Amino acid sequence: MSENNFDIQSPPCVLCGWTDNCPEKYGEKRTYVEYNLTLHNYCLLMSSGIWQRGEENEGVDGFLIEDIRKEVNRAARLMCNICRKKGASIGCVAPKCKRSYHFPCGLQKECVFQFMEDFRSYCWEHKPVQIFSDKESREPSQCTICLDLVEHLPLYSVLRSPCCKNTWFHRECLQYQALSAGIFFFRCAVCNNKDKFQKEMLRMGIHIPEKDASWELEDNAYQDLLQCYQHCDIRRCLCKNGRDYNKPDSKWEIKRCQSCGSRGTHLACSSIKSWEQNWECVECRSIFAKGKYSKRKKHSLAPSEKMDGTTCLLEEPSPKLPRQSPGSQRNCLLQSPKIICQNNLSPCSLLELPTSNRVAMSLSPLMSNRNCSLRKKHLRMQRKEASNILKELKQQINTKTTRLNINTENIWKSALKGFRQRNFRPTNTIEVKFTNCKNRVKTDSFTGSKHLFFHLLMLHIQNSSLFEGSSAKNLSVDPQALKENLYFEAGKMIAVSLVHGGPSPGFFSKILFDCLVYGPENVKPNLDDVADAGVAQTIKKIKYSESLSSLQSTVHDCYDFLAAAGCLRPITSLRDKDMLVNDLLIHHVIKRIISPLESFRQGLKTLGLLEKMEMHPDAFSSLFCHKPENLSAEALCDLFTIHSSTDVNKVGAADFWMGYLQDVENIRGMLPNCGAF
């Protein structure tokens, strides 16, 4: 039909009598002026007494005009079993069922219309249903299209995927997706199955139009994809020309995330030395961090594969190395020196195997010392990288000064007062003046005073009630500190100390650092992360229960503890202990400290430190989780390259230089109380 025959101001549909114009529900509504006909497309398709006897360009999409008039006359004699009005052109195809209804009435009554083959219709009693097993979970889950909750119930409004277990949809969401995607692109949103998915959805009454996807029909739909993302998304962009400034082959060239491509950074803003260096945005790092803590797999070498004439087991290196607590015993698989070096592990950290599992494998003292030396060297490289990043952050510091009056007898109280004063700005240059005469004499410059202040402050924070544990510490739960916002202040002080050139903390546990960098939801704790000895002992009793009766007895004895932690669960088999132990670890190590952790993270965001930690976790782990080593002859030698004039014996000069450094180190080691200062 020509466009002249289409009139937007149309009367009611001649089949259902409804004036509603809702293409998503009833199909396109069109008026043919020359035939005096107004029709909903779905009303015409589902009518029981009419077929397409013409070509596509004849009548209305192949339905002849005379056949449509006959169908209207036939329907005029039939009463709708729902609204009790005449014009019910659709009948249920179930045997012996004589119900008739209008298409809109059938939708309201939850009838099923199959838009395939001969366009069958089923009333509310005979409609096809999906089979639900009694064993399936009845807990609500997310609709994979709209992400709202959907009940796992045999309802008309709920549909389950035939190809993916535990994948549920709202019927309305599926219908809108089908109308948009069309027959060529409509498929399961989880597994991309097309044939099986479409067959089931057609059976359940989802209309899948035979057309191309709506986004394929839109003009210039992909125009935005032809443009490269050119914007710096780093929180503190260092470029004076703005975030959109891009100068190729310079430090202000914008590099996109290698994973998503939808985030960018200037090379200088992320301390990227060259274009070839990879970069990932914070969002992608968070996603990939989930795979970092996947369960380690063990592989056994074939009998023919031997190392140094000895058959042994090799364990895949885990990205997360559990800390060794004093006196703890665990079975540990020996690794070759090469693997130890690759994972930055010291042979000294591997525990001796029980006699039954011991492998005859020894490392020479020379090899052990070499591995330790390589590990220290790698740690120094990481610290050097972190130091360079901190130097870039230090560019924010201006020449305006803020003076802090510090009393070393109460370092925390005076530091807190100074950081909370109205004129304190983290970007100002900090000058420290000790108010007690003893320290005023010892520190004759503001630079020395500032470094000593930050050193004493880090020591106080390390030993404060904000943290728990022996050497590697985790956050504790101090209600009074939460109330006074002290966790935020501590994080802020650490950030200011690092950016202003103060000492690194060096006392964080690996689990705490990972929670800060990757997010607590992406971290899997283990028993060594529990600082409380009593709690650790309770969890060990559950973990090492050898029978169901002993496990149930232990759970009974620990009832109050489990109830307080919210970890009570029915124990029906010995395998339940693994889930119980996991619940307890997550509660005690992570969930219990969520509030302090979030407050502490907000403090670390000062001067953009946390963002850099998230971008360079390995580098900053060397500052937060490892104590700074004293300057040694080896470390100093690594910092410099020896150059000499042509008339000097290079070998002799190098030997003299190394001997001199070694002598200084030996003398320094003999001096009493020779510390970091």
C-alpha positions as CSV (number, residue, x, y, z in Angstrom):
1,M,0.0,0.0,0.0
2,S,1.2,3.6,-0.6
3,E,2.0,6.1,2.1
4,N,-1.1,8.0,1.2
5,N,-3.2,5.2,2.5
6,F,-1.6,5.5,6.0
7,D,-3.3,7.8,8.4
8,I,-1.9,8.5,11.9
9,Q,-5.3,9.7,13.2
10,S,-7.0,6.3,13.0
11,P,-10.2,4.9,14.4
12,P,-10.5,1.7,16.5
13,C,-9.2,-1.6,15.2
14,V,-12.0,-3.4,13.2
15,L,-11.1,-6.7,14.9
16,C,-10.6,-5.9,18.6
17,G,-12.3,-2.5,18.8
18,W,-9.4,-1.0,20.8
19,T,-8.1,2.5,19.9
20,D,-4.7,1.9,21.7
21,N,-1.7,2.4,19.5
22,C,1.1,0.4,21.2
23,P,3.3,-1.3,18.6
24,E,5.2,-3.3,21.3
25,K,2.1,-5.0,22.5
26,Y,-0.4,-5.1,19.6
27,G,1.9,-4.5,16.6
28,E,1.8,-1.6,14.2
29,K,-1.6,0.0,13.9
30,R,-2.5,1.2,10.4
31,T,-5.5,2.8,8.7
32,Y,-6.3,2.1,5.1
33,V,-8.5,5.0,4.1
34,E,-9.6,3.7,0.7
35,Y,-10.8,0.4,2.2
36,N,-12.1,2.1,5.4
37,L,-10.1,-0.4,7.5
38,T,-8.0,0.1,10.7
39,L,-6.0,-2.9,12.0
40,H,-3.6,-3.9,14.6
41,N,-1.0,-6.1,13.0
42,Y,-1.1,-8.7,15.7
43,C,-4.9,-8.9,15.7
44,L,-4.7,-9.7,12.0
45,L,-2.0,-12.3,12.3
46,M,-3.6,-14.2,15.2
47,S,-7.2,-14.2,13.9
48,S,-8.3,-17.8,13.5
49,G,-10.4,-17.6,10.3
50,I,-8.0,-15.9,7.9
51,W,-4.9,-16.9,5.9
52,Q,-2.5,-15.1,3.6
53,R,-3.8,-16.0,0.2
54,G,-2.1,-13.2,-1.7
55,E,1.4,-12.0,-2.4
56,E,3.2,-9.7,0.0
57,N,2.3,-6.6,-2.0
58,E,-1.4,-7.6,-2.2
59,G,-4.0,-6.3,0.2
60,V,-2.5,-5.9,3.7
61,D,0.8,-7.8,3.8
62,G,-0.7,-10.7,1.7
63,F,-4.1,-10.7,3.5
64,L,-6.7,-10.0,0.8
65,I,-9.2,-7.2,1.6
66,E,-12.2,-9.5,0.9
67,D,-10.8,-12.1,3.4
68,I,-10.4,-9.4,6.0
69,R,-14.0,-8.3,5.7
70,K,-15.2,-11.9,5.9
71,E,-13.1,-12.3,9.1
72,V,-14.6,-9.2,10.6
73,N,-18.1,-10.4,9.9
74,R,-17.3,-13.8,11.4
75,A,-15.8,-12.3,14.5
76,A,-18.9,-10.0,14.9
77,R,-20.9,-13.1,15.9
78,L,-18.5,-14.3,18.5
79,M,-18.4,-13.0,22.1
80,C,-15.1,-12.5,24.0
81,N,-14.9,-14.8,27.0
82,I,-12.9,-12.1,28.9
83,C,-14.6,-8.7,28.2
84,R,-18.0,-10.2,27.1
85,K,-18.1,-8.0,24.0
86,K,-18.5,-9.0,20.3
87,G,-15.7,-9.3,17.8
88,A,-13.6,-12.1,19.3
89,S,-11.6,-13.2,16.3
90,I,-9.1,-15.4,18.1
91,G,-9.9,-18.9,19.5
92,C,-7.9,-21.4,21.6
93,V,-6.5,-24.2,19.5
94,A,-6.7,-26.8,22.4
95,P,-9.1,-29.7,21.6
96,K,-12.6,-29.2,22.8
97,C,-11.8,-25.6,24.0
98,K,-14.3,-23.1,22.6
99,R,-13.0,-19.9,24.2
100,S,-12.7,-16.9,22.0
101,Y,-11.2,-13.5,22.8
102,H,-9.7,-10.3,21.5
103,F,-6.0,-10.1,21.2
104,P,-5.6,-7.3,23.8
105,C,-7.9,-9.1,26.2
106,G,-5.9,-12.3,25.7
107,L,-2.7,-10.5,26.7
108,Q,-4.3,-9.2,29.9
109,K,-5.6,-12.7,30.7
110,E,-2.1,-14.1,30.1
111,C,-2.9,-16.1,27.0
112,V,0.0,-17.3,24.8
113,F,0.2,-16.4,21.1
114,Q,2.8,-18.2,19.0
115,F,4.1,-16.1,16.2
116,M,5.3,-19.0,14.1
117,E,4.0,-21.6,11.6
118,D,0.2,-21.3,11.6
119,F,0.1,-18.7,14.4
120,R,-1.6,-20.7,17.2
121,S,-3.2,-19.2,20.3
122,Y,-3.8,-20.8,23.7
123,C,-6.1,-19.6,26.4
124,W,-5.1,-19.1,30.0
125,E,-5.9,-22.7,30.9
126,H,-4.3,-24.5,28.0
127,K,-1.2,-22.4,27.4
128,P,2.2,-24.0,27.3
129,V,4.3,-23.8,30.5
130,Q,7.9,-24.3,31.4
131,I,8.7,-27.3,33.7
132,F,10.4,-26.4,37.0
133,S,12.2,-29.0,39.1
134,D,11.5,-29.1,42.8
135,K,15.2,-29.3,43.4
136,E,15.9,-26.0,41.8
137,S,16.6,-23.0,43.9
138,R,13.6,-20.7,44.6
139,E,15.8,-17.8,45.6
140,P,15.3,-14.7,43.3
141,S,18.1,-13.8,40.9
142,Q,18.8,-11.0,38.5
143,C,17.2,-10.7,35.1
144,T,20.2,-10.7,32.8
145,I,18.6,-7.9,30.7
146,C,17.3,-5.3,33.2
147,L,19.3,-6.6,36.2
148,D,16.3,-6.3,38.5
149,L,15.3,-9.3,40.7
150,V,13.2,-12.0,39.1
151,E,11.3,-14.7,41.1
152,H,12.1,-18.4,40.3
153,L,8.4,-19.2,40.1
154,P,6.2,-20.7,37.3
155,L,4.6,-17.4,36.4
156,Y,3.5,-15.9,33.1
157,S,5.8,-12.9,33.6
158,V,8.9,-15.1,34.2
159,L,10.8,-17.1,31.6
160,R,13.8,-19.4,32.0
161,S,16.5,-19.9,29.5
162,P,16.4,-23.4,27.9
163,C,20.2,-23.4,27.4
164,C,21.6,-21.9,30.6
165,K,20.7,-23.2,34.0
166,N,19.7,-20.6,36.6
167,T,19.3,-17.9,33.9
168,W,15.9,-16.1,34.2
169,F,14.2,-13.2,32.4
170,H,11.2,-11.0,32.7
171,R,8.8,-11.8,29.8
172,E,8.5,-8.1,29.1
173,C,12.3,-7.6,29.0
174,L,12.6,-10.5,26.5
175,Q,9.9,-9.2,24.3
176,Y,11.5,-5.7,24.0
177,Q,14.9,-7.3,23.3
178,A,13.3,-9.5,20.6
179,L,11.7,-6.6,18.9
180,S,14.9,-4.7,18.9
181,A,17.3,-7.5,17.9
182,G,15.1,-9.2,15.3
183,I,15.4,-12.8,14.2
184,F,19.1,-12.5,13.2
185,F,20.4,-11.2,16.5
186,F,18.0,-12.4,19.2
187,R,19.7,-15.0,21.3
188,C,20.5,-16.0,24.9
189,A,22.2,-13.1,26.7
190,V,24.5,-15.5,28.6
191,C,25.7,-18.2,26.2
192,N,24.7,-16.7,22.8
193,N,22.8,-19.8,21.9
194,K,20.4,-18.9,19.1
195,D,18.5,-21.9,17.7
196,K,17.4,-23.6,21.0
197,F,16.7,-20.2,22.7
198,Q,14.6,-18.9,19.9
199,K,12.6,-22.1,19.6
200,E,11.7,-22.0,23.3
201,M,10.8,-18.3,23.3
202,L,8.6,-18.7,20.2
203,R,6.8,-21.6,22.0
204,M,6.2,-19.4,25.0
205,G,4.8,-16.5,23.0
206,I,7.7,-14.2,22.4
207,H,7.3,-12.4,19.0
208,I,10.6,-12.4,17.1
209,P,10.1,-10.2,14.0
210,E,11.7,-11.2,10.7
211,K,13.8,-8.1,10.3
212,D,17.3,-6.8,10.9
213,A,18.3,-5.4,14.3
214,S,17.2,-1.9,15.1
215,W,20.8,-0.8,15.5
216,E,21.7,-2.1,12.1
217,L,19.0,0.0,10.5
218,E,20.0,3.3,12.2
219,D,22.0,5.7,10.1
220,N,25.5,6.3,11.3
221,A,24.9,4.0,14.2
222,Y,28.6,3.2,14.5
223,Q,30.0,6.6,13.8
224,D,31.3,7.0,17.4
225,L,33.3,3.8,17.0
226,L,35.4,5.3,14.2
227,Q,36.8,7.9,16.7
228,C,39.6,7.0,19.1
229,Y,39.1,7.8,22.7
230,Q,41.2,10.8,23.6
231,H,40.7,11.8,27.2
232,C,42.9,11.5,30.4
233,D,40.8,9.9,33.1
234,I,43.4,9.9,35.8
235,R,42.0,11.6,38.9
236,R,44.9,14.2,39.1
237,C,45.8,15.0,35.5
238,L,49.2,16.8,35.4
239,C,48.7,18.3,31.9
240,K,48.3,22.1,32.0
241,N,46.5,22.1,28.6
242,G,43.7,20.0,29.9
243,R,42.5,16.3,29.9
244,D,41.7,16.3,26.1
245,Y,45.2,17.5,25.1
246,N,47.1,14.9,23.1
247,K,50.5,15.5,21.6
248,P,51.9,12.4,19.8
249,D,55.5,11.3,20.5
250,S,55.6,13.2,23.8
251,K,54.8,12.6,27.4
252,W,51.4,14.2,26.8
253,E,50.4,11.6,24.3
254,I,47.2,9.8,25.5
255,K,47.3,6.0,25.8
256,R,44.2,4.0,26.1
257,C,43.5,1.0,28.4
258,Q,44.8,-2.1,26.7
259,S,41.7,-4.1,27.9
260,C,38.7,-1.9,27.4
261,G,39.9,1.0,25.3
262,S,37.3,3.3,26.9
263,R,39.7,4.9,29.4
264,G,42.8,6.9,28.8
265,T,45.8,8.6,30.4
266,H,48.6,10.9,29.5
267,L,51.9,9.0,29.6
268,A,53.2,11.4,32.2
269,C,50.1,11.2,34.4
270,S,50.6,7.4,34.9
271,S,54.4,7.4,35.0
272,I,54.5,5.5,31.6
273,K,58.0,5.8,30.2
274,S,57.3,4.7,26.6
275,W,54.3,4.1,24.3
276,E,55.2,0.3,24.2
277,Q,54.5,0.0,28.0
278,N,51.1,-1.5,28.7
279,W,48.5,0.3,30.8
280,E,45.2,-0.7,32.3
281,C,42.5,1.4,33.9
282,V,41.4,1.0,37.5
283,E,38.1,-0.6,36.5
284,C,39.8,-3.3,34.4
285,R,42.4,-3.9,37.1
286,S,39.6,-4.6,39.6
287,I,38.0,-7.1,37.3
288,F,41.2,-9.0,36.5
289,A,42.1,-9.0,40.2
290,K,39.3,-11.6,40.8
291,G,41.2,-14.2,38.8
292,K,44.3,-13.4,40.8
293,Y,43.0,-15.3,43.8
294,S,41.7,-18.4,42.0
295,K,42.5,-21.8,43.6
296,R,46.0,-23.0,42.9
297,K,46.2,-26.2,40.8
298,K,48.8,-28.9,41.4
299,H,50.5,-30.8,38.6
300,S,52.5,-33.9,39.0
301,L,55.5,-34.5,36.8
302,A,55.5,-37.7,34.8
303,P,57.8,-40.5,36.2
304,S,60.2,-39.9,33.4
305,E,60.6,-36.2,34.2
306,K,63.2,-35.7,36.8
307,M,65.1,-32.8,38.2
308,D,68.7,-33.4,39.4
309,G,68.0,-37.1,39.3
310,T,65.1,-36.7,41.8
311,T,61.4,-37.0,41.1
312,C,59.5,-34.1,42.7
313,L,56.3,-32.2,42.6
314,L,56.1,-28.7,41.2
315,E,53.3,-26.4,42.3
316,E,52.1,-23.6,40.1
317,P,53.2,-20.3,41.7
318,S,50.3,-18.5,43.3
319,P,50.0,-14.7,42.8
320,K,49.2,-14.4,46.4
321,L,51.7,-15.9,48.9
322,P,50.2,-16.6,52.3
323,R,52.3,-15.1,55.2
324,Q,54.1,-17.6,57.4
325,S,53.1,-17.2,61.0
326,P,55.5,-18.3,63.8
327,G,55.2,-21.9,64.6
328,S,52.7,-22.7,61.9
329,Q,53.0,-26.0,60.1
330,R,51.8,-26.8,56.6
331,N,52.7,-29.1,53.8
332,C,54.6,-27.1,51.2
333,L,55.8,-28.4,47.8
334,L,59.4,-27.6,47.0
335,Q,60.1,-25.4,44.1
336,S,63.1,-25.2,41.9
337,P,65.5,-22.3,42.4
338,K,64.3,-20.9,39.0
339,I,60.7,-20.9,40.1
340,I,61.6,-19.3,43.5
341,C,63.3,-16.4,41.7
342,Q,60.4,-15.9,39.4
343,N,58.0,-15.6,42.3
344,N,60.3,-13.4,44.5
345,L,60.3,-16.1,47.2
346,S,63.2,-16.8,49.5
347,P,64.2,-20.5,50.0
348,C,64.3,-19.7,53.7
349,S,60.6,-19.1,53.7
350,L,59.8,-22.7,52.6
351,L,59.0,-24.9,55.6
352,E,60.4,-28.3,56.0
353,L,58.2,-31.2,54.8
354,P,57.0,-34.0,57.2
355,T,59.2,-37.1,57.0
356,S,56.5,-38.9,55.0
357,N,56.4,-36.3,52.3
358,R,60.0,-35.1,52.3
359,V,61.7,-34.8,49.0
360,A,65.5,-35.3,48.8
361,M,66.4,-31.9,47.4
362,S,69.0,-29.5,48.7
363,L,70.1,-26.0,47.8
364,S,73.7,-25.0,48.2
365,P,74.4,-21.9,50.5
366,L,75.7,-20.1,47.4
367,M,72.4,-20.7,45.5
368,S,70.4,-19.7,48.6
369,N,72.4,-16.5,49.0
370,R,72.1,-15.8,45.3
371,N,68.3,-16.1,45.4
372,C,68.0,-13.9,48.4
373,S,70.2,-11.3,46.7
374,L,68.0,-11.4,43.5
375,R,64.9,-11.0,45.6
376,K,66.3,-8.0,47.4
377,K,67.5,-6.5,44.1
378,H,64.0,-6.9,42.6
379,L,62.5,-5.3,45.8
380,R,64.9,-2.3,45.3
381,M,63.7,-2.0,41.7
382,Q,60.1,-1.9,42.8
383,R,60.9,0.8,45.5
384,K,62.7,2.8,42.9
385,E,59.7,2.7,40.6
386,A,57.4,3.8,43.5
387,S,59.9,6.5,44.4
388,N,59.6,7.9,40.9
389,I,55.8,7.9,41.1
390,L,55.9,9.7,44.4
391,K,58.2,12.3,42.9
392,E,55.6,13.1,40.3
393,L,52.9,13.3,43.0
394,K,55.2,15.7,44.8
395,Q,54.9,18.2,42.0
396,Q,51.5,19.2,43.5
397,I,53.3,20.6,46.5
398,N,53.5,24.4,46.4
399,T,55.8,26.9,48.1
400,K,53.2,28.0,50.6
401,T,54.2,26.6,54.0
402,T,52.2,25.2,56.9
403,R,54.0,24.9,60.2
404,L,53.2,22.0,62.6
405,N,54.2,22.4,66.3
406,I,54.9,18.9,67.5
407,N,55.5,17.5,71.0
408,T,57.3,14.2,70.7
409,E,56.0,13.1,74.1
410,N,52.5,13.0,72.5
411,I,53.2,12.7,68.8
412,W,49.7,11.5,67.8
413,K,47.7,14.2,69.6
414,S,49.9,17.0,68.3
415,A,49.9,15.6,64.8
416,L,46.2,15.2,64.8
417,K,45.8,18.8,66.0
418,G,48.1,20.0,63.2
419,F,46.4,18.0,60.4
420,R,42.9,19.2,61.6
421,Q,43.8,22.9,61.8
422,R,41.8,25.1,59.5
423,N,44.7,26.3,57.4
424,F,46.3,22.9,56.8
425,R,46.5,21.9,53.2
426,P,48.2,18.7,52.0
427,T,49.6,20.6,49.0
428,N,51.4,23.1,51.2
429,T,55.0,22.7,52.1
430,I,55.2,21.3,55.7
431,E,57.6,22.7,58.3
432,V,57.9,21.0,61.6
433,K,59.0,22.6,64.9
434,F,59.4,20.5,68.0
435,T,58.0,22.3,71.1
436,N,60.2,20.5,73.6
437,C,63.8,21.8,73.9
438,K,65.4,18.4,73.8
439,N,64.4,17.8,70.3
440,R,64.8,21.4,69.2
441,V,68.5,21.0,69.9
442,K,68.8,17.7,68.0
443,T,67.1,18.9,64.9
444,D,68.7,22.0,63.5
445,S,66.8,22.2,60.2
446,F,63.1,22.0,59.2
447,T,63.9,19.2,56.7
448,G,65.5,17.0,59.4
449,S,62.6,17.8,61.8
450,K,60.0,16.9,59.2
451,H,61.7,13.6,58.4
452,L,62.0,12.7,62.1
453,F,58.4,13.8,62.7
454,F,57.1,11.5,59.9
455,H,59.3,8.6,61.2
456,L,57.9,8.9,64.8
457,L,54.4,9.3,63.4
458,M,54.6,6.1,61.3
459,L,55.9,4.2,64.4
460,H,53.0,5.5,66.5
461,I,50.4,4.5,63.8
462,Q,52.0,1.1,63.5
463,N,51.7,0.4,67.2
464,S,48.3,2.1,67.7
465,S,45.0,0.5,68.4
466,L,44.0,1.1,64.8
467,F,46.0,-2.0,63.7
468,E,46.3,-5.5,65.0
469,G,48.9,-8.3,64.5
470,S,52.6,-8.8,65.2
471,S,54.8,-7.7,62.3
472,A,52.4,-7.7,59.3
473,K,49.4,-5.8,60.5
474,N,45.7,-5.7,59.5
475,L,43.2,-3.0,60.5
476,S,41.5,-3.6,63.9
477,V,38.0,-2.5,64.9
478,D,38.0,0.4,67.4
479,P,34.5,1.9,67.8
480,Q,35.9,5.0,69.4
481,A,38.4,5.5,66.6
482,L,35.6,5.1,64.1
483,K,33.5,7.6,65.9
484,E,36.3,10.1,65.9
485,N,37.2,9.4,62.2
486,L,40.7,8.4,63.2
487,Y,41.1,5.8,60.5
488,F,40.6,8.5,57.9
489,E,43.2,10.7,59.6
490,A,45.7,7.8,59.7
491,G,45.3,7.1,56.0
492,K,45.6,10.8,55.3
493,M,48.8,11.1,57.4
494,I,50.4,8.1,55.6
495,A,49.6,9.6,52.2
496,V,51.0,13.0,53.2
497,S,54.1,11.4,54.6
498,L,54.9,9.5,51.4
499,V,54.3,12.3,49.1
500,H,56.2,14.8,51.2
501,G,59.3,12.5,51.3
502,G,58.7,10.8,54.6
503,P,59.5,7.1,55.4
504,S,57.3,4.3,54.0
505,P,55.0,2.4,56.5
506,G,56.4,-1.1,55.8
507,F,54.1,-2.9,58.3
508,F,51.0,-3.6,56.2
509,S,49.9,-7.2,55.8
510,K,49.5,-8.5,52.3
511,I,45.7,-9.0,52.8
512,L,45.3,-5.4,54.0
513,F,47.2,-4.0,51.0
514,D,45.2,-6.2,48.5
515,C,41.9,-5.0,50.1
516,L,43.0,-1.4,49.6
517,V,44.2,-1.9,46.0
518,Y,41.9,-4.5,44.5
519,G,38.8,-4.1,46.8
520,P,37.8,-6.5,49.6
521,E,35.3,-8.3,47.3
522,N,38.3,-9.6,45.2
523,V,40.4,-10.9,48.1
524,K,40.4,-14.4,49.5
525,P,41.8,-14.6,53.1
526,N,43.4,-17.6,54.7
527,L,44.1,-18.7,58.2
528,D,47.4,-16.9,58.5
529,D,45.5,-13.6,58.0
530,V,43.7,-14.0,61.4
531,A,45.6,-11.9,63.9
532,D,43.6,-13.0,67.0
533,A,45.1,-16.2,68.4
534,G,41.9,-17.3,70.0
535,V,39.9,-16.8,66.8
536,A,42.5,-18.6,64.8
537,Q,42.5,-21.5,67.2
538,T,38.7,-21.8,66.9
539,I,38.9,-21.8,63.1
540,K,41.6,-24.4,63.2
541,K,39.5,-26.8,65.3
542,I,36.8,-26.6,62.7
543,K,39.1,-26.9,59.8
544,Y,41.0,-29.9,61.1
545,S,38.0,-31.9,62.3
546,E,38.4,-35.4,61.0
547,S,34.8,-36.8,61.5
548,L,31.3,-35.5,61.3
549,S,30.7,-36.0,65.0
550,S,33.8,-34.1,66.0
551,L,32.8,-31.3,63.6
552,Q,29.3,-31.1,65.1
553,S,30.7,-31.1,68.6
554,T,33.1,-28.3,67.8
555,V,30.4,-26.3,66.2
556,H,28.2,-26.8,69.3
557,D,31.0,-25.6,71.6
558,C,31.5,-22.5,69.4
559,Y,27.8,-21.8,69.0
560,D,28.0,-18.3,70.5
561,F,31.0,-17.4,68.5
562,L,29.4,-18.5,65.2
563,A,26.2,-16.8,66.0
564,A,28.0,-13.5,66.8
565,A,29.8,-13.8,63.4
566,G,26.6,-14.6,61.6
567,C,28.1,-17.9,60.3
568,L,25.7,-20.5,61.7
569,R,24.9,-23.1,59.1
570,P,23.5,-26.7,59.3
571,I,26.2,-29.3,59.4
572,T,25.1,-32.4,57.6
573,S,28.5,-33.7,56.2
574,L,32.2,-33.2,56.8
575,R,32.4,-31.2,53.6
576,D,30.4,-28.4,55.3
577,K,33.4,-27.4,57.3
578,D,35.1,-25.9,54.3
579,M,32.2,-23.5,53.7
580,L,32.0,-22.7,57.4
581,V,35.8,-21.9,57.6
582,N,35.5,-19.7,54.5
583,D,32.6,-17.8,56.0
584,L,34.5,-17.3,59.3
585,L,37.6,-16.1,57.5
586,I,35.7,-13.6,55.3
587,H,33.8,-12.3,58.3
588,H,36.8,-11.9,60.7
589,V,39.4,-10.7,58.2
590,I,37.2,-8.7,55.8
591,K,33.6,-8.0,56.7
592,R,34.4,-7.1,60.3
593,I,36.7,-4.3,59.2
594,I,34.7,-2.9,56.2
595,S,33.8,0.4,58.0
596,P,37.4,1.1,59.1
597,L,38.7,-0.1,55.7
598,E,36.5,2.3,53.8
599,S,37.4,5.2,56.1
600,F,41.1,4.4,55.8
601,R,40.8,4.2,52.0
602,Q,39.3,7.7,51.8
603,G,42.3,9.0,53.8
604,L,44.7,7.3,51.4
605,K,43.1,9.2,48.5
606,T,44.8,12.3,49.7
607,L,47.1,13.8,47.0
608,G,46.0,11.0,44.6
609,L,48.1,8.3,46.4
610,L,45.5,5.5,46.4
611,E,44.8,6.0,42.7
612,K,48.6,5.5,42.0
613,M,48.6,2.4,44.3
614,E,45.8,0.9,42.3
615,M,47.6,1.5,39.0
616,H,51.0,0.3,40.3
617,P,50.3,-2.3,43.1
618,D,53.5,-4.2,42.8
619,A,55.6,-1.1,43.2
620,F,53.7,0.3,46.2
621,S,53.6,-3.2,47.8
622,S,57.3,-2.8,48.4
623,L,56.7,0.4,50.4
624,F,53.6,-0.8,52.4
625,C,54.5,-4.5,53.1
626,H,58.3,-4.5,53.4
627,K,60.5,-2.7,55.9
628,P,63.1,-0.4,54.2
629,E,66.5,-2.1,54.3
630,N,69.6,-0.3,55.6
631,L,71.8,1.1,52.9
632,S,74.4,-1.6,52.1
633,A,77.5,-1.7,49.9
634,E,75.6,-3.8,47.4
635,A,72.6,-1.5,47.3
636,L,74.8,1.6,46.9
637,C,76.8,-0.1,44.1
638,D,73.5,-0.8,42.2
639,L,72.7,2.9,42.4
640,F,75.8,4.1,40.5
641,T,77.8,3.2,37.5
642,I,81.6,3.5,37.7
643,H,83.2,5.7,35.1
644,S,87.0,6.4,35.0
645,S,89.4,8.4,32.8
646,T,91.4,6.5,30.1
647,D,94.7,6.6,32.1
648,V,93.3,4.9,35.1
649,N,93.3,1.1,35.7
650,K,89.5,0.4,35.5
651,V,89.7,-2.9,37.3
652,G,91.8,-1.5,40.1
653,A,89.5,1.5,40.5
654,A,86.5,-0.8,40.7
655,D,88.2,-3.0,43.3
656,F,89.2,0.0,45.4
657,W,85.6,1.4,45.2
658,M,84.0,-1.9,46.2
659,G,86.5,-2.5,49.0
660,Y,85.9,1.1,50.3
661,L,82.1,0.5,50.4
662,Q,82.5,-2.8,52.2
663,D,84.8,-1.3,54.8
664,V,82.2,1.5,55.5
665,E,79.5,-1.1,55.8
666,N,81.5,-3.2,58.3
667,I,82.4,-0.1,60.4
668,R,78.8,1.0,60.4
669,G,77.7,-2.4,61.6
670,M,80.0,-2.2,64.6
671,L,78.7,1.2,65.8
672,P,76.0,1.0,68.5
673,N,72.5,2.3,67.8
674,C,73.3,3.0,64.2
675,G,69.8,3.2,62.7
676,A,68.1,4.7,59.8
677,F,69.1,8.2,60.7
